[in-house]
Amino acid sequence: MALQSEEPSIHPGWMKWYNTLKEFYDRNGDLHVPRKNPLHLWMRDQRSIAAMDMDDPRAFSPAKKKLLDKLQFRWSNKHRPA
């Protein structure tokens, strides 16, 4: 089920990507998205945006971070040891 943003500042386009990621998480139980999947690039972009704009909450809102945290989103793109 797609979520509607409770935060009016979250763009509907961002929510569309988030809902696609949530569906992936619900199906797979994790966010190990294959590199060939467009979600992989979107996740990388979210990490980059959040890291660049940590002092500017308008750029990456706490509401976005909270939604991604619910999916156990890894904010570091470093791979976990095997």
LODONU-37259 format. One record per atom (N, C-alpha, C): x, y, z. Coordinates in pm, whole numbers, padded with zeros to 5 digits, always signed. Each point is the difference from the previous one (the first is absolute). Example, Ala and Ser with C-alpha at 12.3 -4.5 7.8 and 13.67 -1.06 7.14 Angstrom:
! LODONU-37259
+01319-00569+00780-00089+00119+00000+00090+00120+00000-00035+00105-00072+00082+00119+00006-00077+00109+00073
! end
This chain:
! LODONU-37259
+00084-00118+00000-00084+00118+00000+00089+00124+00000-00023+00090-00093+00079+00121-00012-00033+00097+00113+00105+00060+00053-00017+00099+00105-00013+00138-00062-00083+00081+00060-00006+00141-00034+00088+00071+00101+00066+00104-00043+00086+00073+00091-00084+00079+00099+00033-00015+00129-00064+00082+00102+00068+00136+00007+00115+00011-00058+00079+00122-00003-00023+00068-00134-00064+00117-00001-00030+00064-00128+00124+00038-00080+00115+00008+00066+00122+00040-00071+00062-00115-00080-00050-00122+00018+00054-00113-00077-00071-00005-00135+00078+00014-00103-00052+00003-00136-00063-00135-00036-00111+00002-00071-00065-00126-00041+00093-00091-00081+00091+00059-00077+00096-00082-00076+00092-00078+00091+00042+00063+00111+00085-00068+00097-00079-00114+00065-00126+00027+00031-00084-00102+00062-00022-00118-00093-00007+00025-00130-00016-00110-00095+00120-00094+00008+00121+00057+00000+00121-00082+00013+00003-00072+00134-00035+00073+00106-00002-00061+00133-00096-00119+00003-00119+00017-00056-00098-00110+00001+00049-00120-00080+00072+00025-00108+00059-00109-00077+00104-00072+00084+00080+00077+00073+00099-00060+00089-00067-00079+00112-00107+00054+00055-00073-00069+00107-00057-00132-00051-00053+00000-00123-00051-00124-00058+00112-00102-00014+00118+00045-00041+00116-00090-00010+00032-00057+00137+00002+00086+00102+00029-00042+00137-00105-00100+00049-00126+00029-00025-00108-00089+00044+00010-00138-00066+00040-00003-00127+00014-00126-00073+00123-00079+00043+00110+00070+00027+00128-00067+00022+00049+00000+00144-00055+00085+00083+00042+00006+00140+00131+00074+00021+00053+00060-00105+00124+00078+00012+00005+00099-00116+00106+00081+00000+00019+00097-00106+00124-00031-00082+00027-00127-00020+00113-00041-00084-00044+00005-00146-00008+00121-00051-00051+00024-00135+00113-00026-00100-00024-00082-00101+00104-00024-00102+00041+00129-00069+00128+00008-00037+00053+00120-00064-00075+00036-00128-00051-00097-00071-00070+00027-00127-00139+00057+00022-00052-00007+00121-00132+00052+00032+00011+00152+00017-00087+00079-00064+00005+00146+00016-00008+00047+00145-00059-00081+00088-00007+00036+00142+00139+00011+00061+00094-00078-00050+00137+00004+00053+00058+00140-00017-00018+00059-00116+00049+00134-00028-00074+00103+00086-00130-00016+00015-00078+00092+00082+00047-00004+00145+00028-00120+00051+00051-00013+00137+00134+00071+00014+00087-00018-00099+00131+00066+00004-00018+00151+00001-00093+00048-00081-00025+00144-00004-00050+00052+00135-00086-00077+00066-00051+00044+00131+00113+00011+00101+00092-00095-00003+00116+00007+00091+00083+00125-00028+00024+00026-00127+00082+00115-00038-00067+00131+00039-00128+00012-00029-00073+00122+00033-00001+00023+00150-00027-00104+00076-00005+00013+00146+00136+00040+00056+00106-00056-00053+00134+00030+00049+00042+00142-00034-00036+00048-00118+00040+00134-00042-00076+00109+00072-00121-00028+00039-00086+00105+00052-00040-00021+00146+00085-00062+00077-00037-00030+00138-00034+00126+00080+00062+00113-00034-00027+00124+00074-00119+00077-00054-00060-00050-00107-00114+00067-00061-00119-00095-00003-00082+00003+00105-00110-00096+00010-00104+00013-00112+00001+00114-00071-00095+00015-00111+00037-00093-00116+00129-00028-00015+00045-00082-00112-00032-00148+00022+00022-00047+00120-00033-00140+00031-00068+00001+00136-00129-00004-00002-00079+00020+00120+00011-00117+00097-00016+00029+00128-00006-00108+00099-00112-00099-00030-00108+00047-00063-00111-00090-00034+00045-00104-00102+00081+00040-00098+00052-00097-00097+00090-00101+00069+00088+00051+00086+00091-00090+00073-00079-00099+00084-00104+00047+00065-00082-00087+00084-00066-00111-00084-00051+00035-00117-00062-00100-00086+00102-00105-00044+00118+00046-00042+00102-00095-00044+00051-00085+00116+00012+00061+00117+00044-00076+00118-00097-00114+00033-00128+00020-00027-00100-00106+00025+00029-00124-00084+00070+00021-00113+00034-00112-00088+00141-00052+00027+00059+00043+00110+00136-00039+00036+00100+00043-00107-00023+00119-00055+00087+00055-00103+00140+00021+00055+00101-00048-00072+00140+00019+00041+00048+00132-00056+00041+00090+00087+00044+00132-00042+00142+00000-00051+00072-00106+00026+00134-00015-00054-00010-00093-00120+00070+00033-00107-00004-00088-00116+00109-00105+00004+00072-00007+00111+00104-00102+00014-00065-00134+00025+00059-00101-00062-00053-00136+00015+00035-00055+00138-00092-00076+00052+00026-00069+00128+00094-00117-00025+00086-00029+00098+00086-00118-00017-00083-00127-00011+00048-00092-00080-00072-00127-00021+00004-00087+00122
! end
